[in-house]
Amino acid sequence: MFGIGFQELIIIAIIALLIVGPKKLPDLAKTLGKGFRDFKNATEGVTEDLKDALKEDEKPKKDDGLKDSLVLKKSDTEEAKNDAAGRETGKP
């Protein structure tokens, strides 16, 4: 846990006990615990939102068929024009 050993935790607890006092220490620990839990929940929510957004970006677009059909229609009309131009000039 953050590279803190058992001895360091005891020293931190003793300093907190001296600064805050024995009566307010449980309330302080409870408040810190709630704060860390809320922070963790908020970061998990943001992470899930980002994952959902990335999944939506990876989905294939549905308008590819429309695009392909327009390209095909364009090439069909160009072929018809080329055929008509070839007939006019007498080339097959």
Summary of the structure (lengths in Angstrom):
residues: 92
radius of gyration: 34.9
end to end distance: 80.8
largest distance: 105.1
contacts: 159
relative contact order: 0.04
helix: 82%
strand: 0%
